[in-house]
Amino acid sequence: MDQDGSARDAVLARFASAVQASGHLDRRVIAEIVFKDKQALADLNAIIHPAVRGEYRRWRDRQTGPFTIMEAAVVAPDDVKKTFDQVIVVTAPEAMRIQRVMDRDGVGEEAVRARMKNQINEEDRAAMADEMIVNDGVQLVIPQVLRLHSTFLGTSTP
């Protein structure tokens, strides 16, 4: 959103109560609003998702490597297969995901669960996946990433 002035302006207009005195958006305030109001969330998604996809496409088109990866915390299931050649889902146990968000954002469990209610559930995310990375603190993540990298390059795993 920081790259797309029109998206930023639209968010500022829709969520004026989340603008700090400095003119910056307070993401915590926006989260409090959208995860309690489905229409506000739909409005935010309608602004942000097209901007993110457009910026990704522009970036992707400038790349020269054999593949690119787009990280997306939220993906519309209907768009996944027509937008991406492969879908990698990173998964972790629910309690661990909740704790990580609480630690990262300084919010309580109730706030995290309110966010999760508005997101695709873990079973549906897994169903979209061509590949899975398990980030549970037990399985090492880097070897899983290297395996996928080798797969995408068509080489053997290091």
N, C-alpha and C positions, 0 to 999 in steps of 0.2 A: 504494500500500500504506500510505503514511503516513496517508491519510484513513480507511482502513478498519481499525479496531482489531482486529476478529476475524481479518482476514487477517494482520495483523502478529503477533498472538498465535499463529496457526497456524504461521507461518514460524519464529517464535522457538522454538516447541515442536519442530518438525521438524528445525531446523538449530541446535540449542543450541550446537554447537561454533563457530558463527559469531557468537556474541554477545560483544561487547566488554565490558570492565569497566564502562563507562558505561551498559550496557544497550542500546546501539545495535547494529544488525546490521552486520557487516563484509561489504560486498557482494563484496569480492575473495575472501574465504574462501568465501562461498556460490558464487561463480562457479567457483572451483577444485573444489568438491564436485560441483556439478551437471553441469559439462561433462566430467566423468570418469565419471559414474554416471547412466545413462539413467533409472533408477527415481527417483533424487533429482530429476532434471530434470522428470520427469512429475509428481512430487509438488508441486514448486514451481509448475509451470504450473497444476496443478489448484487451487492456492490463489490464485494471483495473477490469472489470466485472468478468472475470474468477478468478482472484486472490481473489476478495472479496467473491465470491460464495464458493471458496475452503476453505478460512479461516472460513467462517460461518459454513460450513459443519463440519470442524474439531472441532470447538468450540461446535456446537450443539451436536455432538456425545459424548462429555464429560459431558453433562448436565444430571441431574437426576430429574429435575422438570417435571411437567405434560405437559408443553408446552414451546416453545421458540418463540421469536419474532425477526425477522430480519428487521431492519430499512434500507430502501433503497430510496434514493432521486430519483433515476432513475431505472426503471424496464422495461425490454422488455415485451410488452404485451403478446407475444407468449409464453414466459417462465413462466408467472405468475401461471397459473392454473396447469401446470405440475410440478412446483417447490414447491408450497406452498399449504397447506391444506385450509387456509383462507387468504384473502387479506383484510387488513384494510387500508383505504385511509384517510389521514388527509387532510381536506380541509379548506380553508378560502377565503374570497373575494379577487379578484385579486389585488385590490389597496392595501389591507393589506399585501398580500404576497410580492408585489413589495417593499413596504416601509420596511418591515422586512429585506429583502435581502439588500436593500440600507443601512440600519442602521448596519446590521451585517458585511457587507463586505466593507463599505465605498465606494460604487460605485454609479453611477448615474442611473436614470431610464432607459436611453437608453441601458446601459450595461445589466441591468436586463432583459429588454424586448428581447435583443438579445439572452440571455440564454434561455428564455422561448420559443422562436421560435424553439429551438432545442429539446424541451422536449415534452412529451405527453401532449395533452391539457386536461383541467379539465373534460370535458365531457367523454373523453375516460378513464381517471383515475377513474371516478365515475362508469363507466360501468364495470371495472375490479373488483370493490369492492364487497366483501361479507358484509363488515361492514364499516361504515363511522364515523369518529370523526370530529366534527366541531370545529375549533379553530378560532373563529371569534371575540373573546373579549367579547362576550355577553353570549354565552352558556359556562357553566363551563366544563372544559376538564376532570378533575379528576373523576367526577361521570360517564362520558362516558367511561373512561378507566376501572373503577371499574365494570361497567356493563358488559363490554366485558370479563374482567377477570372472573367474576362469570359465564358468559355463557360458556367460555372455560373449566371451572372447572366442569360445570354441576350443579352449585349451584344457589341459589336465590341471587338477587342483594342485597348488604348490604344497 
